[in-house]
Amino acid sequence: MGNCERFLHAELPLIRKIIENETWLEGERRGHSVDEKDPEVLFHVIEIIQTNGQKMRDFVQKNLDSTQPT
């Protein structure tokens, strides 16, 4: 696996957790469960990633650097 694929693969759990959290929160707002593909959920997920994307990339890069053999 190349560095780019490894990096993207390492970001997926963070994105999955954001989706899970926003799906749950939107369900709480509405008082019933919602699908993770609901437009409001997707809007909030995108907003969070746009706002925190660099922090997420820095976090992933730091973790990947610490697992690299020296």
MARZA-836807 format. One record per residue: x, y, z of N, C-alpha, C, O, CB in turn. Coordinates in steps of 0.001 Angstrom, whole numbers. Glycine has a CB too. Example, Ala and Ser with C-alpha at 12.3 -4.5 7.8 and 13.67 -1.06 7.14 Angstrom:
<<13190 -5690 7800> <12300 -4500 7800> <13200 -3300 7800> <14236 -3319 8465> <11308 -4473 9046>>
<<12850 -2250 7080> <13670 -1060 7140> <12900 30 7870> <13409 1138 8039> <14084 -598 5725>>
//
This chain:
<<855 -1175 0> <0 0 0> <898 1235 0> <1821 1338 808> <-971 0 1230>>
<<623 2171 -912> <1406 3400 -992> <1104 4344 151> <139 4159 892> <1151 4094 -2303>>
<<1941 5358 284> <1765 6324 1373> <420 7040 1305> <-225 7264 2329> <2886 7346 1346>>
<<4 7398 91> <-1277 8104 -67> <-2440 7217 367> <-3316 7654 1114> <-1473 8555 -1532>>
<<-2447 5969 -102> <-3527 5051 272> <-3506 4776 1768> <-4553 4691 2408> <-3411 3733 -509>>
<<-2314 4638 2313> <-2172 4384 3755> <-2732 5561 4556> <-3426 5374 5555> <-681 4140 4126>>
<<-2421 6763 4104> <-2891 7965 4783> <-4416 8060 4720> <-5070 8299 5735> <-2251 9216 4160>>
<<-4980 7870 3520> <-6431 7938 3366> <-7128 6851 4181> <-8168 7093 4794> <-6814 7812 1890>>
<<-6552 5666 4182> <-7121 4563 4962> <-7105 4892 6462> <-8020 4512 7192> <-6340 3255 4692>>
<<-6081 5585 6907> <-5970 5955 8326> <-6996 7023 8709> <-7382 7111 9874> <-4551 6464 8634>>
<<-7443 7831 7750> <-8445 8867 8029> <-9865 8318 8130> <-10720 8929 8772> <-8398 9925 6955>>
<<-10118 7193 7515> <-11481 6662 7456> <-12141 6453 8813> <-13315 6795 8958> <-11470 5373 6728>>
<<-11448 5908 9820> <-12119 5750 11131> <-12552 7085 11743> <-13589 7156 12402> <-11189 5030 12106>>
<<-11765 8139 11527> <-12155 9456 12046> <-13433 9951 11361> <-14341 10463 12015> <-11012 10478 11843>>
<<-13486 9792 10058> <-14660 10221 9304> <-15875 9377 9676> <-16977 9908 9818> <-14392 10132 7792>>
<<-15687 8080 9833> <-16784 7177 10236> <-17358 7620 11580> <-18575 7631 11762> <-16286 5700 10324>>
<<-16480 7988 12530> <-16934 8418 13856> <-17719 9723 13773> <-18712 9895 14481> <-15738 8584 14804>>
<<-17286 10636 12921> <-18028 11887 12731> <-19422 11591 12182> <-20410 12162 12643> <-17262 12842 11777>>
<<-19496 10705 11204> <-20791 10335 10621> <-21690 9706 11681> <-22866 10055 11780> <-20598 9360 9435>>
<<-21152 8788 12468> <-21943 8144 13526> <-22453 9167 14526> <-23624 9141 14904> <-21110 7078 14250>>
<<-21575 10070 14955> <-21962 11083 15938> <-23027 12027 15394> <-23999 12332 16086> <-20744 11880 16375>>
<<-22854 12487 14174> <-23816 13416 13595> <-25157 12750 13309> <-26205 13387 13421> <-23257 14013 12321>>
<<-25130 11474 12940> <-26380 10733 12746> <-27137 10633 14064> <-28347 10851 14113> <-26101 9319 12178>>
<<-26421 10304 15123> <-27045 10208 16442> <-27583 11571 16886> <-28713 11670 17366> <-26036 9669 17476>>
<<-26764 12624 16723> <-27189 13955 17154> <-28424 14440 16391> <-29327 15031 16982> <-26049 14948 16973>>
<<-28463 14193 15093> <-29633 14607 14308> <-30869 13826 14744> <-31971 14374 14783> <-29377 14402 12796>>
<<-30687 12561 15070> <-31795 11774 15596> <-32308 12337 16915> <-33514 12362 17162> <-31369 10330 15781>>
<<-31387 12788 17756> <-31781 13409 19025> <-32537 14712 18780> <-33531 14989 19451> <-30543 13672 19903>>
<<-32072 15506 17829> <-32749 16767 17523> <-34185 16531 17062> <-35101 17257 17449> <-31976 17537 16450>>
<<-34365 15511 16236> <-35690 15235 15662> <-36560 14353 16544> <-37779 14327 16376> <-35535 14585 14318>>
<<-35969 13647 17456> <-36743 12757 18318> <-37000 11393 17711> <-37829 10636 18217> <-38044 13393 18654>>
<<-36300 11066 16631> <-36403 9738 16015> <-35130 9469 15214> <-34386 10394 14886> <-37673 9635 15097>>
<<-34889 8210 14905> <-33656 7867 14199> <-33670 8422 12776> <-34724 8584 12162> <-33461 6344 14172>>
<<-32475 8705 12275> <-32322 9192 10905> <-31239 8371 10216> <-30401 7747 10869> <-31969 10716 10881>>
<<-31271 8382 8910> <-30285 7669 8107> <-29006 8504 8022> <-29053 9734 8043> <-30842 7362 6686>>
<<-27881 7828 7928> <-26608 8542 7834> <-26469 9322 6525> <-25589 10174 6403> <-25458 7562 7968>>
<<-27318 9041 5562> <-27293 9769 4294> <-28314 10905 4260> <-28539 11512 3213> <-27552 8812 3142>>
<<-28920 11186 5393> <-29854 12296 5506> <-29117 13597 5145> <-27974 13787 5561> <-30464 12372 6951>>
<<-29748 14483 4384> <-29075 15722 3981> <-28533 16562 5138> <-27455 17146 5020> <-30019 16552 3189>>
<<-29252 16631 6237> <-28765 17408 7387> <-27521 16763 7998> <-26579 17458 8378> <-29871 17537 8455>>
<<-27523 15444 8089> <-26355 14734 8612> <-25155 15007 7704> <-24078 15363 8181> <-26633 13197 8718>>
<<-25345 14841 6399> <-24252 15068 5454> <-23752 16505 5515> <-22546 16743 5441> <-24702 14734 4034>>
<<-24657 17460 5649> <-24271 18863 5758> <-23347 19071 6960> <-22306 19717 6848> <-25520 19759 5877>>
<<-23737 18521 8102> <-22926 18700 9312> <-21591 17973 9213> <-20573 18492 9670> <-23690 18207 10536>>
<<-21578 16789 8627> <-20331 16040 8453> <-19366 16844 7580> <-18192 16992 7921> <-20608 14643 7820>>
<<-19855 17353 6472> <-19009 18145 5580> <-18502 19398 6273> <-17335 19762 6132> <-19774 18521 4316>>
<<-19365 20048 7010> <-18990 21255 7741> <-17866 20955 8748> <-16905 21716 8854> <-20220 21845 8468>>
<<-17993 19862 9470> <-16983 19479 10458> <-15658 19163 9774> <-14602 19596 10235> <-17461 18266 11280>>
<<-15707 18417 8687> <-14469 18053 7995> <-13819 19285 7381> <-12595 19410 7416> <-14744 17001 6909>>
<<-14606 20194 6821> <-14037 21422 6270> <-13382 22267 7355> <-12320 22850 7138> <-15115 22232 5559>>
<<-14004 22332 8500> <-13490 23146 9594> <-12268 22519 10259> <-11341 23225 10654> <-14575 23369 10624>>
<<-12268 21190 10381> <-11230 20505 11149> <-10322 19614 10311> <-9526 18849 10856> <-11864 19686 12215>>
<<-10437 19708 8998> <-9685 18816 8117> <-8186 18848 8338> <-7539 17801 8375> <-9970 19158 6702>>
<<-7628 20040 8485> <-6178 20129 8679> <-5756 19497 10004> <-4726 18827 10070> <-5722 21594 8628>>
<<-6532 19703 11040> <-6233 19076 12334> <-6305 17558 12212> <-5483 16843 12785> <-7214 19574 13426>>
<<-7288 17073 11468> <-7425 15624 11270> <-6216 15082 10508> <-5657 14050 10880> <-8737 15296 10505>>
<<-5811 15783 9436> <-4654 15338 8658> <-3393 15347 9504> <-2590 14416 9432> <-4464 16223 7426>>
<<-3209 16400 10314> <-2038 16473 11194> <-2029 15313 12182> <-986 14701 12415> <-2015 17812 11953>>
<<-3186 15009 12761> <-3307 13912 13720> <-2952 12583 13063> <-2194 11793 13625> <-4731 13855 14299>>
<<-3497 12337 11880> <-3228 11087 11170> <-1751 10998 10808> <-1126 9951 10978> <-4101 10980 9900>>
<<-1192 12110 10304> <221 12099 9918> <1114 11818 11120> <2073 11054 11012> <611 13436 9273>>
<<815 12421 12252> <1603 12191 13467> <1545 10722 13871> <2564 10131 14231> <1097 13080 14621>>
<<354 10136 13810> <208 8726 14168> <907 7824 13174> <1504 6822 13567> <-1256 8353 14258>>
<<846 8155 11897> <1550 7339 10895> <3059 7454 11071> <3778 6463 10940> <1150 7767 9467>>
<<3545 8670 11370> <4979 8874 11579> <5478 8074 12774> <6595 7557 12755> <5284 10360 11780>>
<<4656 7971 13811> <5087 7251 15018> <5093 5740 14822> <5704 5013 15606> <4185 7605 16187>>
<<4407 5257 13767> <4385 3813 13529> <5362 3398 12432> <5491 2211 12131> <2978 3365 13160>>
<<6053 4378 11829> <7035 4073 10790> <8276 3442 11421> <8747 3912 12457> <7415 5354 9999>>
<<8804 2395 10814> <10053 1826 11317> <11196 2815 11086> <11231 3518 10076> <10358 465 10630>>
<<12107 2855 12019> <13247 3786 11899> <14483 3118 11424> <15518 3768 11275> <13530 4447 13201>>
//
